[in-house]
Amino acid sequence: MNQVTPVAKEAPVTFGHVKSQIYMDIYNTRISYPTATILLGLADVKACFRYPRIHTDLTGAFGFIADKLYNLAMAMVFGLTASASSWEAFRQAIEALTKVFANRPNLVVRHKTFIDMLKWEEIDPSAELTPAFSCTINCGIMDDAGKRRDLPACIYVNNALMLALDANHMKMVLAATIEAIFIVMGEPDVAVRQCPLAMDKWLELVIGPKQTMLGLIINTNRLTVTIPPKYLQEVLELINSTWHPNQRFFKVSEAQKLTGKLARLVEEADWVFHLLSHLYSSIAYALSENKRLLTKSSAEF
């Protein structure tokens, strides 16, 4: 269906700025509050692409067969070219509402059941905090009147990334995000549908200054972004098993796996770009040589 689904008039997808935005928010918060422990929290919208609906006339075109029955597709699916742009309106609405509902203790009371499910990391008061310095671009989070600006939750597709200055502040930030999700997605009614708040990830959440966000470990005490050790180990195992010093040939699938793994490392180390440029050149050359060989040796090709 992606080959026949036009996307020229789809809404622009803007969640790509979110990762940079959460980094800037953390840095600016550290500028304004140099001695505060900045806490990080997360929330997910469950199966977000099911909310944007497919027009009734098109449900059959996007349908599928399962258990010998033809199922009409009523909502978007992961991988459809129009899914991200269709979800974008919901995402932006939730993000905007988290700012509208900020700093409301009554919402903490309203959503106490959900907030009480969370675990909190014990804060080390002696932890060393890396300082941040103000400049013409990053000036902190205070407005002209000296009041702290309310930061909206940064939503990457369906992942809400949040920060706060202490436990009470974080509870209000979490409550504002829950309220925003329920306002846009609908109040929970688990008897007939899944809760819009992804409860599996919610129950695993531990609030603290160190959090794994979008596959990266963010540490607000040190102001660092690192790759999880498990991922690094997978890369090392791949290199040692397939790309050892005696390796002289490679398959396309092997190169594909390596470039995919290394591309993620760019999040932490910019110099990996230089490795990738060589790999892409090698892959392009190998594919062209493979095509030339097949053209000469295979009449069917």
Rosetta blueprint (number, residue, H / E / L):
1 M L
2 N L
3 Q L
4 V L
5 T L
6 P L
7 V L
8 A L
9 K L
10 E L
11 A L
12 P L
13 V L
14 T L
15 F H
16 G H
17 H H
18 V H
19 K H
20 S H
21 Q H
22 I H
23 Y H
24 M H
25 D H
26 I H
27 Y H
28 N H
29 T H
30 R H
31 I H
32 S H
33 Y L
34 P L
35 T L
36 A L
37 T L
38 I L
39 L E
40 L E
41 G E
42 L E
43 A E
44 D E
45 V E
46 K L
47 A L
48 C H
49 F H
50 R H
51 Y L
52 P L
53 R E
54 I L
55 H L
56 T H
57 D H
58 L H
59 T L
60 G L
61 A L
62 F L
63 G L
64 F E
65 I E
66 A E
67 D L
68 K L
69 L E
70 Y E
71 N E
72 L L
73 A L
74 M L
75 A E
76 M L
77 V L
78 F L
79 G L
80 L L
81 T L
82 A L
83 S H
84 A H
85 S H
86 S H
87 W H
88 E H
89 A H
90 F H
91 R H
92 Q H
93 A H
94 I H
95 E H
96 A H
97 L H
98 T H
99 K H
100 V H
101 F L
102 A L
103 N L
104 R L
105 P H
106 N H
107 L H
108 V H
109 V H
110 R H
111 H L
112 K H
113 T H
114 F H
115 I H
116 D L
117 M L
118 L L
119 K E
120 W E
121 E L
122 E L
123 I L
124 D L
125 P L
126 S L
127 A L
128 E L
129 L L
130 T L
131 P L
132 A L
133 F L
134 S L
135 C L
136 T L
137 I L
138 N L
139 C L
140 G L
141 I L
142 M E
143 D L
144 D L
145 A L
146 G L
147 K L
148 R E
149 R L
150 D L
151 L L
152 P L
153 A L
154 C E
155 I E
156 Y E
157 V L
158 N L
159 N E
160 A E
161 L E
162 M E
163 L E
164 A E
165 L L
166 D L
167 A H
168 N H
169 H H
170 M H
171 K H
172 M H
173 V H
174 L H
175 A H
176 A H
177 T H
178 I H
179 E H
180 A H
181 I H
182 F H
183 I H
184 V H
185 M H
186 G L
187 E L
188 P L
189 D L
190 V L
191 A L
192 V L
193 R L
194 Q L
195 C L
196 P L
197 L E
198 A L
199 M H
200 D H
201 K H
202 W H
203 L H
204 E H
205 L L
206 V E
207 I E
208 G E
209 P L
210 K E
211 Q E
212 T E
213 M E
214 L L
215 G L
216 L E
217 I E
218 I E
219 N E
220 T L
221 N L
222 R L
223 L L
224 T E
225 V E
226 T E
227 I L
228 P L
229 P H
230 K H
231 Y H
232 L H
233 Q H
234 E H
235 V H
236 L H
237 E H
238 L H
239 I H
240 N H
241 S H
242 T H
243 W L
244 H L
245 P L
246 N L
247 Q L
248 R L
249 F L
250 F L
251 K L
252 V H
253 S H
254 E H
255 A H
256 Q H
257 K H
258 L H
259 T H
260 G H
261 K H
262 L H
263 A H
264 R H
265 L H
266 V L
267 E L
268 E L
269 A L
270 D L
271 W L
272 V H
273 F H
274 H H
275 L H
276 L H
277 S H
278 H H
279 L H
280 Y H
281 S H
282 S H
283 I H
284 A H
285 Y H
286 A H
287 L H
288 S H
289 E H
290 N H
291 K H
292 R H
293 L H
294 L H
295 T H
296 K H
297 S H
298 S L
299 A L
300 E L
301 F L
